[in-house]
């Protein structure tokens, strides 16, 4: 193997790890009946005209298993945070007492649990698509190298190696989805 083929394999593994990390981040945002700070990750608040993540304008705490409390660092930020949560459409209504904003997570119904499992499976499928795209790009690079003089045997061996790495990562995606499904369906 040459330095160029090693680079293709290294890039493949790095990009697949990034895709898995993205999947984990997306799946962790799907709530499983327990309050976690990740529920409000990705919500952006207008802070003096600048879109700012909610975690940079408020202290996020979990006082109990079904409550998320947000305490803005500036009192005048309560209304913009409340508007941002409503606009984010995360399925929670903020309760404002003038000092804190509380988000109460309702107990999950069977129907809602199944809906969340479907969302997890959609995220899992998106992760698999990303992995397949990374695989396709790597194989195209190997084929270009083959046109530039890489032997056919080495190219086929590398394609098999790439497929093996892809299969391992797809199995990890399936495992993440199964674990999250189990977490959601556990009462």
N, CA and C atoms as an extended XYZ file, in Angstrom:
561
Properties=species:S:1:pos:R:3:atomname:S:1:resname:S:1:resid:I:1 pbc="F F F"
N         0.838       -1.186        0.000 N   UNK     1
C         0.000        0.000        0.000 CA  UNK     1
C         0.878        1.242        0.000 C   UNK     1
N         0.372        2.245       -0.663 N   UNK     2
C         1.127        3.477       -0.772 CA  UNK     2
C         0.622        4.481        0.254 C   UNK     2
N         1.322        5.599        0.291 N   UNK     3
C         0.927        6.659        1.208 CA  UNK     3
C        -0.452        7.203        0.837 C   UNK     3
N        -0.715        7.299       -0.461 N   UNK     4
C        -2.000        7.830       -0.929 CA  UNK     4
C        -3.158        6.903       -0.540 C   UNK     4
N        -2.957        5.596       -0.656 N   UNK     5
C        -4.030        4.668       -0.288 CA  UNK     5
C        -4.253        4.658        1.221 C   UNK     5
N        -3.163        4.797        1.990 N   UNK     6
C        -3.303        4.898        3.444 CA  UNK     6
C        -4.108        6.138        3.817 C   UNK     6
N        -3.869        7.235        3.106 N   UNK     7
C        -4.592        8.481        3.366 CA  UNK     7
C        -6.087        8.307        3.076 C   UNK     7
N        -6.418        7.578        2.017 N   UNK     8
C        -7.834        7.338        1.690 CA  UNK     8
C        -8.508        6.592        2.842 C   UNK     8
N        -7.848        5.555        3.353 N   UNK     9
C        -8.414        4.763        4.460 CA  UNK     9
C        -8.515        5.614        5.732 C   UNK     9
N        -7.473        6.406        6.036 N   UNK    10
C        -7.504        7.272        7.220 CA  UNK    10
C        -8.637        8.287        7.129 C   UNK    10
N        -8.777        8.917        5.942 N   UNK    11
C        -9.849        9.895        5.749 CA  UNK    11
C       -11.218        9.236        5.895 C   UNK    11
N       -11.338        8.029        5.353 N   UNK    12
C       -12.588        7.280        5.453 CA  UNK    12
C       -12.957        7.074        6.921 C   UNK    12
N       -11.988        6.600        7.717 N   UNK    13
C       -12.266        6.337        9.132 CA  UNK    13
C       -12.583        7.624        9.891 C   UNK    13
N       -11.853        8.708        9.612 N   UNK    14
C       -12.132        9.983       10.289 CA  UNK    14
C       -13.537       10.480        9.961 C   UNK    14
N       -13.885       10.428        8.666 N   UNK    15
C       -15.198       10.924        8.263 CA  UNK    15
C       -16.316       10.059        8.822 C   UNK    15
N       -16.096        8.757        8.912 N   UNK    16
C       -17.128        7.881        9.478 CA  UNK    16
C       -17.290        8.125       10.977 C   UNK    16
N       -16.186        8.411       11.667 N   UNK    17
C       -16.289        8.736       13.099 CA  UNK    17
C       -17.063       10.028       13.287 C   UNK    17
N       -16.829       11.008       12.409 N   UNK    18
C       -17.577       12.270       12.482 CA  UNK    18
C       -19.060       12.024       12.244 C   UNK    18
N       -19.374       11.171       11.269 N   UNK    19
C       -20.778       10.862       10.982 CA  UNK    19
C       -21.439       10.189       12.187 C   UNK    19
N       -20.715        9.281       12.843 N   UNK    20
C       -21.255        8.622       14.047 CA  UNK    20
C       -21.451        9.630       15.175 C   UNK    20
N       -20.490       10.533       15.350 N   UNK    21
C       -20.613       11.553       16.398 CA  UNK    21
C       -21.831       12.441       16.134 C   UNK    21
N       -22.056       12.774       14.861 N   UNK    22
C       -23.223       13.582       14.515 CA  UNK    22
C       -24.512       12.826       14.838 C   UNK    22
N       -24.540       11.549       14.492 N   UNK    23
C       -25.719       10.729       14.792 CA  UNK    23
C       -25.979       10.701       16.298 C   UNK    23
N       -24.920       10.487       17.082 N   UNK    24
C       -25.079       10.449       18.542 CA  UNK    24
C       -25.636       11.767       19.064 C   UNK    24
N       -25.140       12.887       18.512 N   UNK    25
C       -25.625       14.199       18.950 CA  UNK    25
C       -27.104       14.366       18.604 C   UNK    25
N       -27.492       13.963       17.408 N   UNK    26
C       -28.889       14.098       16.988 CA  UNK    26
C       -29.802       13.194       17.804 C   UNK    26
N       -29.368       11.970       18.045 N   UNK    27
C       -30.197       11.021       18.798 CA  UNK    27
C       -30.311       11.454       20.262 C   UNK    27
N       -29.261       12.056       20.802 N   UNK    28
C       -29.327       12.482       22.209 CA  UNK    28
C       -30.321       13.621       22.407 C   UNK    28
N       -30.637       14.360       21.335 N   UNK    29
C       -31.612       15.452       21.438 CA  UNK    29
C       -33.043       14.928       21.515 C   UNK    29
N       -33.243       13.688       21.089 N   UNK    30
C       -34.581       13.106       21.142 CA  UNK    30
C       -34.818       12.673       22.580 C   UNK    30
N       -35.809       13.269       23.210 N   UNK    31
C       -36.011       13.009       24.633 CA  UNK    31
C       -36.680       11.669       24.862 C   UNK    31
N       -36.260       11.023       25.896 N   UNK    32
C       -36.783        9.694       26.212 CA  UNK    32
C       -37.549        9.717       27.530 C   UNK    32
N       -38.264       10.804       27.783 N   UNK    33
C       -39.048       10.884       29.003 CA  UNK    33
C       -38.264       11.412       30.185 C   UNK    33
N       -36.945       11.569       30.024 N   UNK    34
C       -36.102       12.099       31.094 CA  UNK    34
C       -35.594       13.473       30.676 C   UNK    34
N       -35.515       14.368       31.608 N   UNK    35
C       -35.010       15.709       31.318 CA  UNK    35
C       -33.493       15.658       31.168 C   UNK    35
N       -33.004       16.209       30.081 N   UNK    36
C       -31.559       16.348       29.860 CA  UNK    36
C       -31.308       17.716       29.238 C   UNK    36
N       -30.141       18.295       29.492 N   UNK    37
C       -29.839       19.600       28.895 CA  UNK    37
C       -29.813       19.554       27.361 C   UNK    37
N       -29.589       18.367       26.765 N   UNK    38
C       -29.542       18.257       25.307 CA  UNK    38
C       -30.874       18.608       24.653 C   UNK    38
N       -31.962       18.560       25.423 N   UNK    39
C       -33.273       18.882       24.864 CA  UNK    39
C       -33.278       20.312       24.313 C   UNK    39
N       -32.565       21.220       24.978 N   UNK    40
C       -32.549       22.617       24.536 CA  UNK    40
C       -31.306       22.973       23.716 C   UNK    40
N       -30.429       21.983       23.463 N   UNK    41
C       -29.286       22.237       22.577 CA  UNK    41
C       -29.818       22.588       21.200 C   UNK    41
N       -29.163       23.490       20.554 N   UNK    42
C       -29.582       23.854       19.206 CA  UNK    42
C       -30.604       24.982       19.183 C   UNK    42
N       -31.144       25.357       20.337 N   UNK    43
C       -32.070       26.487       20.367 CA  UNK    43
C       -31.230       27.763       20.426 C   UNK    43
N       -31.558       28.689       19.535 N   UNK    44
C       -30.784       29.920       19.420 CA  UNK    44
C       -31.655       31.097       19.853 C   UNK    44
N       -31.074       31.986       20.671 N   UNK    45
C       -31.768       33.148       21.216 CA  UNK    45
C       -31.147       34.416       20.621 C   UNK    45
N       -31.986       35.401       20.325 N   UNK    46
C       -31.461       36.700       19.888 CA  UNK    46
C       -30.900       37.412       21.127 C   UNK    46
N       -29.599       37.599       21.167 N   UNK    47
C       -28.941       38.256       22.297 CA  UNK    47
C       -28.290       39.531       21.771 C   UNK    47
N       -28.957       40.657       22.002 N   UNK    48
C       -28.499       41.956       21.498 CA  UNK    48
C       -28.224       41.904       20.000 C   UNK    48
N       -29.175       41.287       19.268 N   UNK    49
C       -29.088       41.227       17.817 CA  UNK    49
C       -28.239       40.095       17.265 C   UNK    49
N       -27.633       39.307       18.130 N   UNK    50
C       -26.775       38.213       17.681 CA  UNK    50
C       -27.418       36.879       18.042 C   UNK    50
N       -27.570       35.964       17.066 N   UNK    51
C       -28.086       34.637       17.408 CA  UNK    51
C       -27.071       33.903       18.292 C   UNK    51
N       -27.506       33.522       19.484 N   UNK    52
C       -26.617       32.913       20.472 CA  UNK    52
C       -27.254       31.638       21.020 C   UNK    52
N       -26.467       30.557       21.165 N   UNK    53
C       -27.034       29.332       21.764 CA  UNK    53
C       -27.575       29.617       23.166 C   UNK    53
N       -28.656       28.945       23.495 N   UNK    54
C       -29.332       29.178       24.770 CA  UNK    54
C       -28.410       28.901       25.959 C   UNK    54
N       -27.478       27.965       25.790 N   UNK    55
C       -26.572       27.622       26.893 CA  UNK    55
C       -25.587       28.753       27.204 C   UNK    55
N       -25.479       29.749       26.293 N   UNK    56
C       -24.561       30.861       26.532 CA  UNK    56
C       -25.251       32.090       27.120 C   UNK    56
N       -26.583       32.010       27.301 N   UNK    57
C       -27.289       33.138       27.902 CA  UNK    57
C       -28.042       32.743       29.167 C   UNK    57
N       -28.031       31.444       29.502 N   UNK    58
C       -28.761       30.987       30.679 CA  UNK    58
C       -28.088       29.768       31.281 C   UNK    58
N       -28.302       29.614       32.578 N   UNK    59
C       -27.828       28.434       33.287 CA  UNK    59
C       -28.903       27.359       33.164 C   UNK    59
N       -28.525       26.183       32.680 N   UNK    60
C       -29.487       25.093       32.480 CA  UNK    60
C       -29.286       24.058       33.582 C   UNK    60
N       -30.352       23.796       34.348 N   UNK    61
C       -30.263       22.799       35.416 CA  UNK    61
C       -31.421       21.805       35.277 C   UNK    61
N       -31.252       20.659       35.912 N   UNK    62
C       -32.268       19.609       35.916 CA  UNK    62
C       -32.653       19.358       37.374 C   UNK    62
N       -33.668       20.083       37.894 N   UNK    63
C       -34.039       19.912       39.300 CA  UNK    63
C       -34.647       18.543       39.620 C   UNK    63
N       -35.345       17.943       38.664 N   UNK    64
C       -35.848       16.580       38.855 CA  UNK    64
C       -35.937       15.895       37.493 C   UNK    64
N       -36.398       14.652       37.485 N   UNK    65
C       -36.352       13.820       36.271 CA  UNK    65
C       -37.205       14.350       35.122 C   UNK    65
N       -38.186       15.195       35.416 N   UNK    66
C       -39.089       15.669       34.368 CA  UNK    66
C       -39.090       17.190       34.211 C   UNK    66
N       -38.109       17.875       34.759 N   UNK    67
C       -38.091       19.335       34.691 CA  UNK    67
C       -36.724       19.849       34.259 C   UNK    67
N       -36.753       20.824       33.378 N   UNK    68
C       -35.543       21.544       32.980 CA  UNK    68
C       -35.754       22.987       33.418 C   UNK    68
N       -34.794       23.536       34.135 N   UNK    69
C       -34.888       24.924       34.581 CA  UNK    69
C       -33.823       25.755       33.875 C   UNK    69
N       -34.248       26.896       33.354 N   UNK    70
C       -33.333       27.813       32.677 CA  UNK    70
C       -33.333       29.120       33.454 C   UNK    70
N       -32.170       29.523       33.946 N   UNK    71
C       -32.067       30.782       34.660 CA  UNK    71
C       -31.188       31.726       33.847 C   UNK    71
N       -31.822       32.717       33.193 N   UNK    72
C       -31.044       33.655       32.381 CA  UNK    72
C       -30.075       34.451       33.246 C   UNK    72
N       -28.928       34.783       32.662 N   UNK    73
C       -27.946       35.568       33.396 CA  UNK    73
C       -28.346       37.033       33.459 C   UNK    73
N       -29.230       37.438       32.564 N   UNK    74
C       -29.770       38.800       32.599 CA  UNK    74
C       -31.289       38.689       32.606 C   UNK    74
N       -31.936       39.401       33.512 N   UNK    75
C       -33.395       39.294       33.655 CA  UNK    75
C       -34.135       39.649       32.368 C   UNK    75
N       -33.583       40.596       31.601 N   UNK    76
C       -34.280       41.013       30.382 CA  UNK    76
C       -34.232       39.950       29.280 C   UNK    76
N       -33.546       38.841       29.504 N   UNK    77
C       -33.453       37.766       28.509 CA  UNK    77
C       -34.547       36.710       28.676 C   UNK    77
N       -35.376       36.839       29.722 N   UNK    78
C       -36.413       35.825       29.951 CA  UNK    78
C       -37.372       35.740       28.764 C   UNK    78
N       -37.890       36.881       28.310 N   UNK    79
C       -38.851       36.873       27.199 CA  UNK    79
C       -38.231       36.341       25.900 C   UNK    79
N       -37.025       36.781       25.499 N   UNK    80
C       -36.446       36.226       24.267 CA  UNK    80
C       -36.179       34.714       24.352 C   UNK    80
N       -35.773       34.231       25.537 N   UNK    81
C       -35.536       32.788       25.705 CA  UNK    81
C       -36.861       32.041       25.563 C   UNK    81
N       -37.900       32.577       26.192 N   UNK    82
C       -39.213       31.956       26.120 CA  UNK    82
C       -39.697       31.897       24.663 C   UNK    82
N       -39.535       32.993       23.912 N   UNK    83
C       -39.933       33.021       22.502 CA  UNK    83
C       -39.125       32.009       21.678 C   UNK    83
N       -37.829       31.908       21.971 N   UNK    84
C       -36.965       30.984       21.218 CA  UNK    84
C       -37.382       29.533       21.460 C   UNK    84
N       -37.750       29.201       22.694 N   UNK    85
C       -38.181       27.834       23.011 CA  UNK    85
C       -39.479       27.520       22.274 C   UNK    85
N       -40.410       28.469       22.266 N   UNK    86
C       -41.675       28.258       21.561 CA  UNK    86
C       -41.415       28.114       20.063 C   UNK    86
N       -40.551       28.970       19.507 N   UNK    87
C       -40.241       28.937       18.071 CA  UNK    87
C       -39.511       27.656       17.673 C   UNK    87
N       -38.735       27.074       18.606 N   UNK    88
C       -37.973       25.858       18.301 CA  UNK    88
C       -38.890       24.652       18.124 C   UNK    88
N       -40.119       24.747       18.619 N   UNK    89
C       -41.110       23.687       18.443 CA  UNK    89
C       -40.589       22.329       18.932 C   UNK    89
N       -40.107       22.300       20.184 N   UNK    90
C       -39.600       21.048       20.753 CA  UNK    90
C       -40.679       20.289       21.521 C   UNK    90
N       -41.904       20.807       21.472 N   UNK    91
C       -43.019       20.109       22.105 CA  UNK    91
C       -43.156       20.397       23.589 C   UNK    91
N       -42.510       21.454       24.070 N   UNK    92
C       -42.589       21.817       25.490 CA  UNK    92
C       -43.017       23.274       25.612 C   UNK    92
N       -43.894       23.545       26.574 N   UNK    93
C       -44.317       24.922       26.810 CA  UNK    93
C       -43.557       25.493       27.992 C   UNK    93
N       -42.861       26.609       27.784 N   UNK    94
C       -42.111       27.208       28.890 CA  UNK    94
C       -43.043       27.848       29.921 C   UNK    94
N       -42.691       27.668       31.194 N   UNK    95
C       -43.413       28.288       32.306 CA  UNK    95
C       -42.486       29.352       32.901 C   UNK    95
N       -42.914       30.591       32.851 N   UNK    96
C       -42.075       31.713       33.262 CA  UNK    96
C       -42.587       32.261       34.591 C   UNK    96
N       -41.696       32.324       35.599 N   UNK    97
C       -42.107       32.904       36.887 CA  UNK    97
C       -41.391       34.229       37.162 C   UNK    97
N       -40.776       34.812       36.154 N   UNK    98
C       -40.094       36.088       36.309 CA  UNK    98
C       -38.619       35.946       36.635 C   UNK    98
N       -38.206       34.797       37.148 N   UNK    99
C       -36.802       34.551       37.479 CA  UNK    99
C       -36.287       33.345       36.706 C   UNK    99
N       -37.094       32.303       36.668 N   UNK   100
C       -36.739       31.042       36.008 CA  UNK   100
C       -37.731       30.721       34.902 C   UNK   100
N       -37.254       29.993       33.927 N   UNK   101
C       -38.141       29.393       32.942 CA  UNK   101
C       -38.055       27.895       33.177 C   UNK   101
N       -39.204       27.284       33.394 N   UNK   102
C       -39.237       25.841       33.628 CA  UNK   102
C       -39.896       25.154       32.439 C   UNK   102
N       -39.324       24.021       32.062 N   UNK   103
C       -39.899       23.179       31.025 CA  UNK   103
C       -40.257       21.855       31.683 C   UNK   103
N       -41.549       21.522       31.665 N   UNK   104
C       -42.003       20.273       32.262 CA  UNK   104
C       -42.199       19.255       31.153 C   UNK   104
N       -41.502       18.124       31.274 N   UNK   105
C       -41.649       17.058       30.286 CA  UNK   105
C       -42.815       16.183       30.696 C   UNK   105
N       -43.834       16.095       29.858 N   UNK   106
C       -44.973       15.244       30.206 CA  UNK   106
C       -44.574       13.778       30.105 C   UNK   106
N       -45.248       12.917       30.868 N   UNK   107
C       -44.957       11.488       30.724 CA  UNK   107
C       -45.298       11.059       29.295 C   UNK   107
N       -44.492       10.171       28.758 N   UNK   108
C       -44.694        9.752       27.376 CA  UNK   108
C       -45.799        8.710       27.270 C   UNK   108
N       -46.696        8.934       26.315 N   UNK   109
C       -47.721        7.930       26.030 CA  UNK   109
C       -47.118        6.884       25.097 C   UNK   109
N       -47.803        5.773       24.960 N   UNK   110
C       -47.329        4.709       24.065 CA  UNK   110
C       -47.213        5.237       22.638 C   UNK   110
N       -48.202        6.018       22.226 N   UNK   111
C       -48.200        6.570       20.870 CA  UNK   111
C       -47.002        7.501       20.660 C   UNK   111
N       -46.744        8.346       21.647 N   UNK   112
C       -45.625        9.288       21.550 CA  UNK   112
C       -44.285        8.538       21.549 C   UNK   112
N       -44.198        7.478       22.330 N   UNK   113
C       -42.973        6.676       22.345 CA  UNK   113
C       -42.699        6.092       20.963 C   UNK   113
N       -43.754        5.569       20.325 N   UNK   114
C       -43.588        4.997       18.984 CA  UNK   114
C       -43.171        6.069       17.976 C   UNK   114
N       -43.721        7.255       18.142 N   UNK   115
C       -43.352        8.385       17.278 CA  UNK   115
C       -41.871        8.738       17.452 C   UNK   115
N       -41.412        8.751       18.692 N   UNK   116
C       -40.003        9.054       18.965 CA  UNK   116
C       -39.090        7.958       18.405 C   UNK   116
N       -39.521        6.703       18.493 N   UNK   117
C       -38.737        5.595       17.932 CA  UNK   117
C       -38.613        5.776       16.421 C   UNK   117
N       -39.702        6.215       15.774 N   UNK   118
C       -39.645        6.466       14.332 CA  UNK   118
C       -38.626        7.562       14.025 C   UNK   118
N       -38.602        8.611       14.849 N   UNK   119
C       -37.616        9.693       14.640 CA  UNK   119
C       -36.198        9.173       14.806 C   UNK   119
N       -35.986        8.304       15.795 N   UNK   120
C       -34.659        7.712       15.997 CA  UNK   120
C       -34.266        6.900       14.765 C   UNK   120
N       -35.210        6.128       14.243 N   UNK   121
C       -34.918        5.313       13.062 CA  UNK   121
C       -34.629        6.163       11.833 C   UNK   121
N       -35.317        7.310       11.711 N   UNK   122
C       -35.032        8.226       10.600 CA  UNK   122
C       -33.613        8.772       10.738 C   UNK   122
N       -33.234        9.152       11.957 N   UNK   123
C       -31.865        9.642       12.183 CA  UNK   123
C       -30.848        8.542       11.884 C   UNK   123
N       -31.168        7.315       12.268 N   UNK   124
C       -30.280        6.187       11.986 CA  UNK   124
C       -30.117        5.980       10.493 C   UNK   124
N       -31.214        6.087        9.756 N   UNK   125
C       -31.148        5.923        8.299 CA  UNK   125
C       -30.326        7.053        7.675 C   UNK   125
N       -30.493        8.275        8.194 N   UNK   126
C       -29.680        9.395        7.704 CA  UNK   126
C       -28.189        9.142        7.971 C   UNK   126
N       -27.885        8.561        9.126 N   UNK   127
C       -26.500        8.212        9.449 CA  UNK   127
C       -25.944        7.173        8.494 C   UNK   127
N       -26.767        6.174        8.163 N   UNK   128
C       -26.325        5.138        7.219 CA  UNK   128
C       -26.087        5.726        5.832 C   UNK   128
N       -26.957        6.639        5.422 N   UNK   129
C       -26.785        7.291        4.119 CA  UNK   129
C       -25.472        8.062        4.096 C   UNK   129
N       -25.176        8.774        5.187 N   UNK   130
C       -23.912        9.516        5.265 CA  UNK   130
C       -22.723        8.560        5.159 C   UNK   130
N       -22.802        7.421        5.845 N   UNK   131
C       -21.712        6.439        5.785 CA  UNK   131
C       -21.552        5.889        4.372 C   UNK   131
N       -22.661        5.619        3.707 N   UNK   132
C       -22.581        5.094        2.332 CA  UNK   132
C       -21.985        6.132        1.381 C   UNK   132
N       -22.329        7.401        1.600 N   UNK   133
C       -21.751        8.458        0.762 CA  UNK   133
C       -20.245        8.558        0.971 C   UNK   133
N       -19.804        8.421        2.204 N   UNK   134
C       -18.367        8.446        2.507 CA  UNK   134
C       -17.690        7.254        1.826 C   UNK   134
N       -18.331        6.083        1.903 N   UNK   135
C       -17.790        4.892        1.243 CA  UNK   135
C       -17.668        5.124       -0.256 C   UNK   135
N       -18.728        5.655       -0.868 N   UNK   136
C       -18.726        5.908       -2.310 CA  UNK   136
C       -17.585        6.846       -2.712 C   UNK   136
N       -17.405        7.922       -1.946 N   UNK   137
C       -16.319        8.870       -2.250 CA  UNK   137
C       -14.958        8.192       -2.167 C   UNK   137
N       -14.766        7.346       -1.163 N   UNK   138
C       -13.482        6.659       -1.000 CA  UNK   138
C       -13.229        5.688       -2.145 C   UNK   138
N       -14.256        4.976       -2.544 N   UNK   139
C       -14.100        4.021       -3.651 CA  UNK   139
C       -13.800        4.764       -4.951 C   UNK   139
N       -14.427        5.926       -5.136 N   UNK   140
C       -14.126        6.729       -6.334 CA  UNK   140
C       -12.666        7.167       -6.339 C   UNK   140
N       -12.149        7.518       -5.171 N   UNK   141
C       -10.738        7.910       -5.082 CA  UNK   141
C        -9.830        6.729       -5.446 C   UNK   141
N       -10.192        5.532       -4.976 N   UNK   142
C        -9.407        4.333       -5.300 CA  UNK   142
C        -9.447        4.080       -6.810 C   UNK   142
N       -10.620        4.251       -7.425 N   UNK   143
C       -10.740        4.036       -8.873 CA  UNK   143
C        -9.898        5.045       -9.657 C   UNK   143
N        -9.841        6.290       -9.175 N   UNK   144
C        -8.977        7.294       -9.825 CA  UNK   144
C        -7.513        6.873       -9.718 C   UNK   144
N        -7.142        6.369       -8.537 N   UNK   145
C        -5.767        5.902       -8.351 CA  UNK   145
C        -5.472        4.717       -9.272 C   UNK   145
N        -6.482        3.865       -9.468 N   UNK   146
C        -6.303        2.703      -10.340 CA  UNK   146
C        -6.039        3.164      -11.777 C   UNK   146
N        -6.727        4.224      -12.215 N   UNK   147
C        -6.488        4.775      -13.545 CA  UNK   147
C        -5.086        5.365      -13.653 C   UNK   147
N        -4.578        5.847      -12.513 N   UNK   148
C        -3.250        6.463      -12.486 CA  UNK   148
C        -2.141        5.445      -12.234 C   UNK   148
N        -2.463        4.145      -12.245 N   UNK   149
C        -1.413        3.147      -12.155 CA  UNK   149
C        -1.477        2.192      -10.977 C   UNK   149
N        -2.469        2.314      -10.100 N   UNK   150
C        -2.606        1.383       -8.981 CA  UNK   150
C        -3.065        0.030       -9.539 C   UNK   150
N        -2.474       -1.063       -9.062 N   UNK   151
C        -2.820       -2.373       -9.609 CA  UNK   151
C        -4.256       -2.750       -9.236 C   UNK   151
N        -4.871       -3.556      -10.084 N   UNK   152
C        -6.263       -3.947       -9.890 CA  UNK   152
C        -6.444       -4.763       -8.615 C   UNK   152
N        -5.468       -5.633       -8.311 N   UNK   153
C        -5.553       -6.452       -7.095 CA  UNK   153
C        -5.555       -5.589       -5.838 C   UNK   153
N        -4.665       -4.606       -5.812 N   UNK   154
C        -4.581       -3.708       -4.654 CA  UNK   154
C        -5.882       -2.909       -4.537 C   UNK   154
N        -6.396       -2.440       -5.677 N   UNK   155
C        -7.638       -1.658       -5.674 CA  UNK   155
C        -8.801       -2.487       -5.140 C   UNK   155
N        -8.910       -3.739       -5.586 N   UNK   156
C        -9.998       -4.607       -5.109 CA  UNK   156
C        -9.849       -4.883       -3.608 C   UNK   156
N        -8.612       -5.088       -3.176 N   UNK   157
C        -8.366       -5.309       -1.746 CA  UNK   157
C        -8.769       -4.096       -0.914 C   UNK   157
N        -8.444       -2.910       -1.408 N   UNK   158
C        -8.816       -1.679       -0.699 CA  UNK   158
C       -10.329       -1.497       -0.670 C   UNK   158
N       -10.993       -1.806       -1.792 N   UNK   159
C       -12.454       -1.692       -1.823 CA  UNK   159
C       -13.087       -2.641       -0.804 C   UNK   159
N       -12.524       -3.841       -0.685 N   UNK   160
C       -13.016       -4.786        0.328 CA  UNK   160
C       -12.792       -4.258        1.734 C   UNK   160
N       -11.634       -3.654        1.959 N   UNK   161
C       -11.305       -3.054        3.256 CA  UNK   161
C       -12.285       -1.916        3.573 C   UNK   161
N       -12.554       -1.070        2.574 N   UNK   162
C       -13.485        0.052        2.747 CA  UNK   162
C       -14.874       -0.483        3.082 C   UNK   162
N       -15.303       -1.533        2.392 N   UNK   163
C       -16.624       -2.112        2.660 CA  UNK   163
C       -16.685       -2.684        4.078 C   UNK   163
N       -15.596       -3.315        4.518 N   UNK   164
C       -15.556       -3.859        5.876 CA  UNK   164
C       -15.679       -2.769        6.933 C   UNK   164
N       -14.957       -1.672        6.733 N   UNK   165
C       -15.028       -0.541        7.669 CA  UNK   165
C       -16.445        0.033        7.670 C   UNK   165
N       -17.039        0.157        6.481 N   UNK   166
C       -18.403        0.683        6.373 CA  UNK   166
C       -19.386       -0.227        7.111 C   UNK   166
N       -19.256       -1.524        6.926 N   UNK   167
C       -20.155       -2.478        7.591 CA  UNK   167
C       -20.060       -2.350        9.115 C   UNK   167
N       -18.829       -2.182        9.632 N   UNK   168
C       -18.650       -2.026       11.088 CA  UNK   168
C       -19.375       -0.779       11.585 C   UNK   168
N       -19.233        0.328       10.843 N   UNK   169
C       -19.859        1.578       11.275 CA  UNK   169
C       -21.383        1.517       11.149 C   UNK   169
N       -21.884        0.836       10.135 N   UNK   170
C       -23.338        0.680        9.999 CA  UNK   170
C       -23.875       -0.156       11.166 C   UNK   170
N       -23.119       -1.167       11.590 N   UNK   171
C       -23.526       -1.962       12.758 CA  UNK   171
C       -23.564       -1.080       14.006 C   UNK   171
N       -22.616       -0.136       14.131 N   UNK   172
C       -22.621        0.787       15.271 CA  UNK   172
C       -23.852        1.701       15.226 C   UNK   172
N       -24.226        2.161       14.030 N   UNK   173
C       -25.435        2.987       13.893 CA  UNK   173
C       -26.650        2.185       14.353 C   UNK   173
N       -26.745        0.935       13.887 N   UNK   174
C       -27.871        0.087       14.297 CA  UNK   174
C       -27.906       -0.096       15.809 C   UNK   174
N       -26.734       -0.262       16.429 N   UNK   175
C       -26.665       -0.453       17.872 CA  UNK   175
C       -27.107        0.803       18.618 C   UNK   175
N       -26.667        1.980       18.143 N   UNK   176
C       -27.096        3.247       18.774 CA  UNK   176
C       -28.613        3.372       18.702 C   UNK   176
N       -29.176        3.053       17.545 N   UNK   177
C       -30.627        3.171       17.372 CA  UNK   177
C       -31.366        2.186       18.283 C   UNK   177
N       -30.866        0.963       18.385 N   UNK   178
C       -31.503       -0.032       19.263 CA  UNK   178
C       -31.440        0.415       20.718 C   UNK   178
N       -30.277        0.945       21.131 N   UNK   179
C       -30.127        1.400       22.519 CA  UNK   179
C       -31.095        2.543       22.824 C   UNK   179
N       -31.206        3.493       21.896 N   UNK   180
C       -32.100        4.626       22.115 CA  UNK   180
C       -33.555        4.164       22.103 C   UNK   180
N       -33.879        3.218       21.222 N   UNK   181
C       -35.242        2.683       21.173 CA  UNK   181
C       -35.591        2.009       22.497 C   UNK   181
N       -34.651        1.251       23.028 N   UNK   182
C       -34.870        0.579       24.314 CA  UNK   182
C       -35.074        1.616       25.423 C   UNK   182
N       -34.268        2.684       25.395 N   UNK   183
C       -34.388        3.752       26.395 CA  UNK   183
C       -35.761        4.430       26.301 C   UNK   183
N       -36.221        4.679       25.077 N   UNK   184
C       -37.501        5.343       24.888 CA  UNK   184
C       -38.663        4.445       25.318 C   UNK   184
N       -38.591        3.174       24.971 N   UNK   185
C       -39.718        2.275       25.249 CA  UNK   185
C       -39.755        1.797       26.696 C   UNK   185
N       -38.679        2.019       27.458 N   UNK   186
C       -38.670        1.634       28.871 CA  UNK   186
C       -39.497        2.635       29.659 C   UNK   186
N       -40.430        2.112       30.422 N   UNK   187
C       -41.315        3.005       31.199 CA  UNK   187
C       -40.735        3.245       32.572 C   UNK   187
